[in-house]
Amino acid sequence: MKIVYLDESSVGSTPLDEIRSLGEYTGYATSSRAEALERVSDCDVLIVNKVRVDAELMDRAPRLRLVCVSATGTDNIDLAAAGSRGIKVRNVAGYSTESVVQATFAHLLALLGRSAYFDRYVKDGEYSACGMFTNVSLPFMELCGKAMGIIGMGAIGSRVASVAAAFGMKVSYFSTSGTSHCHEYPSLPLDELLSGSDVVSIHAPLNERTAGLLGRRELSLMKPDAVLLSLGRGGIVDEAALAEALDAGLIAGAGLDVFSREPLPADSPLLRLAHPDRVILSPHRAWASREGLARLVSKVAENIRMGW
């Protein structure tokens, strides 16, 4: 069995021994479209993260019987084309739940505590020269007693809710599917959730119901001292509208790990804010804890064993 991984760099330096042991393995750090079409010619199992696997690529791989996605989403796979060719597709779910939950609160606490500002304040020597034992110029908001509104109450949203509750926050959620299956917390209409929350955290998939869900109108409903967290999928938040809301002071801040285009274009309005301290950005890495990456690789290996 020949196994080809087209974008191995997506798991960094995570050991791949468990996958390598299953057959003749070839891994490529990245693959352009032309390279991908060449590299699949004799593979039986194909592993990809973001590489597009469509009918053309499948036709270049006459031996292909299994596509393993080293991620949860399968939007880069033509599932109909795979099905018509008898090619199985397996993804990995649940490996990054704890990682994303931790990253969500890392963004939130750094944003509310103005961590970057105070770190610079000390390291640049201002604290040493100020003559005061403290700096209370930017008091931070306590989470206890504040309202946490969660958009998308799946596995990750549910864990965010439990951590928020541990902070003493009052949790509510908006169901993007229209099915309010969670009865532990109140389910609210989107407008009500946005207008009543101090923190809004997005943990929903990108689909026809969520694409562009938060635009200018929705952001204008939020409290001026509220913050928005987006660690679900890019494309749910209108980034131009968010940049305008941040600079206008319509909301106090935002923390984003996902974007409508990745990597984030250099001309993104989020990189041209008049008040860049109001936003914390990270490069789609909330899923990538050491433990999460190890679980991901192990689940891909399991998918190969079960699917072959």
N, C-alpha and C positions, 0 to 999 in steps of 0.2 A: 504494500500500500504506500503510495507516494503522497505526502502531505506538503502543501505549499502555503506559506503565510505571506501575504502580499504587503502587509504594513505592520511588521513586527515591532517597529519603534513605538507603536501605540501603547505597548506595555512596558516601555523603558527597559530597565535591566532586570526585570523579573525573570527568575530562572524558568526555562521552558523544558526542563528535563522530562517531565511527565508526558508532555506532548511528543517530544523527540523519540521517546521510547516506543511509540506506537507504530512506527514505520520509517520509511525513508523520508527524512525531513529536509526541506529547504526553506529558509526564511530570508525575506528581504526587508530592509529597514523601511523603505517606502517604495511605491510603484506608481509611475505615471500611467496614464491610460494606455499608451502604446506598450509600455513595459508589461503591464498587467496582461494584455492580450497575448503577448509572447510567452509569459511565464507560466501560464496555466495549461499549456498544450498537452502535458502528460500527467497531470495530477488527478488523483482519485478523490482527495479531500482538499478543500480550499478553505483557508481561514482568512477572514477579513474583519476589519473594524469599520472603516469608512469607505473603502474602495467600492465603487459601483459594480455590481454583478448583474448584468442584464443579458438579454438573449444573445447579443453578439459575443459577449465574453463566454457564455456557456457553450456556444457553438464552436469556440476555439478550444474547448476542453472536452473532447469526446469521451474520456474516461471518467469525467466528474460524476460522482454519486452523492456527495455530501458537501454542503456549504455550512461552515460554522462561523457565526458572527461573534466576535469577541466583544460583545456589548449587548445591551437589552434591545435597542431598536433595530428593526429590520427594514427601514425605509430605503436603504441603499440596495436592497435585493428585489429583483423582479420575481415576486413569488409565483405569479401566474406562469411565467416562462419556466421557472424551476419545476413547478408541478407538472406541466405538460411534457417535460423531459424526464420525469421520474427522479429528479434530483431532490433530496431531502434538505431542508434548511432548519438549523438549530441555533437558537440564540441563548443568552445567559441572563437570567433574571435574579434579582435579589442579592447579588454579590456586593453591591455598593451602598446598601441602605444606611448602615451605620456611618460610613464615610461621608455621605452627603448630609446626614443629620448633623454630624460634628462640624462640617464645613459651613453649614447654614448658621450655626450659632457663633462660629469663629468670625464670619462676616458681620453678623449682627453686633456682637460685643465690640469688635474693633471699630465699627462704624459709630456706635453710640458713645464709646469711650474715647473717640478721637485718638486712637492709639498711634497712628502715624505722626500726628502733630506733636504729641507729647514726647514721643521717642526722639523726634528731631529737636525738640526744645531742649532736651537734656544733652544729646550728643553734639549739638552745635555750640554748646557752651553758654546758652542763655540762662539756664538754671543756675549754673555756677556763678554767674555774674549778677544775678537778680537781687541778691540780698534777702530773699524770702525763702522760708522752708517749704513753701508750697506754691502751686499755681491753680487758682480756682476760677480762671477766666472763662472756662468752658465747662460748666457743670454738666454731668451726664444724667440721662434718664434711667431710673430704676425700672426693671422689667416687672417686678412684683406688683400685681394689681392692674397691669396694663392689658389691653386686648390684643390677642394674636389671632389674625384672620388667615386661614390657610386655604389656598386655592388648589384643590386636588387632594383628596383624603385617601390615597392609596397607601402602600406599605411605608413609603418615605414620609408622606404627609402625616400619617398616624403616629410615627415615631417622633416627628417634630412636635406634634401636639402633646405627647407625653412629656417631652423635655420642657416644653413651654409651661406646662402645668406644674412641673417640678420647680420652676422659677416663680411660681405663684401667679402666672398669667391666666387670663380668662380666654379660653379657646373657642372659636367658632370656625366654620368652614363653608366653602362653596363647592358643590359637586359639579364638576365640569361634564360629567356624563348624564346628569339629571337624575341619578339614582342616589339618594341619600342613605347609603347603607350603614353609615356609622351613627350609632345612637348615643354614644358617650358624650358627644358635644353637639351643640345646636347647628343645624344646617340653615344657612341664610341665603337670600338672593344676593347676587354679586354686588349690586349697588349698595345694599345695606351693609354688607361685610366691609366694603371699601370705606364707606363713610364713618363706620364705627370703630375701625381697628387702628391701633397705634403701630402695629407691625403687620404687614401683609407679606406672606411668604408663598411663593409659587412652586408647586411640586406636581405639575400636571404634564401629561404627554402632549406633543404637538400634533394636532389633528384638525379636521374641519371645524370642530366646535371651539378650539382654543386659539387658532391662528389669529393674531391681532386682537386678542381678547381685551388687552388693556391699552387703550389709546388715549387721546387727549381728553375726551369726555370722562372716561373712567378715572384717569389720574386726577382730574379736577375735583372728583368727589372725595378724595382722601384728605385727612387732616393735614394742616401745614407743618405739624411737628411729627408726622408719621414717616416711617421708612418702608421701603419696598425691597424685598429680596427675591431674586430670580435665579434659582438653581435647578430648574426643571429642564426646559428646552427653550432654545432661542426661537424667536418668532412669535412668542406669546405676548411679549411687550413691544409696543411701537417705540423703538429706541430714539427716534428723533423727537417724538412727543415727550419721552422721559427726560431727555436732555433739556428740553424747553421747561418742563415742570421743575426740574432741579435748579436751573439758573433763575427762574422766576420766583423760587421759594414756595411753590405750591405744595411741595413735600420737602421734608428735611434732608432725606438722603436715600441712597439706594446701594445695594450690594448685588453684583451680577457675576455669575460664573459661566453663563451661556449667552450666545448671541445669534442673531438671525443669519449672519455670515461668519464662518470660522475658518481661519483666524480672523479676528476683528480687523476690518480694513483701516488703514492709517488715516483715512478721512472720515472716520465715524464721528458723529456728533458727540458721542460719549467721551472722545479723546480731545474735544475742543471746548470743554465747559469753561465758562467764566469763573466757576466755583468748583474746581476739581476735587476739593476736599469733601464735597458732599457725596462722593461716590467711591466705592471700593470695587475694583475689577480684578478678576482672576481668569486664567486661560483655560477654561473648561477642565478643571482638575479636581473638582469636589469629589469625584468618584474614586480618585486614584490614591487611596491610602495603601501602605505596604500590604496590609491584610486583605484589602479589597482586590488588589491586583493578583495576589496569590490565589484567592478564591476564584477569580475570573479564569485564570489559567487552568486551575484544577477542574472547573466546570466545563471548559472547552474540551479538555482531555476526556472527561466523562461523556460528553456529547459524541465524541468520535467513537469511543468504545461502544456506546449504546446504539449509535446510528449506522455503524458499519456492518 
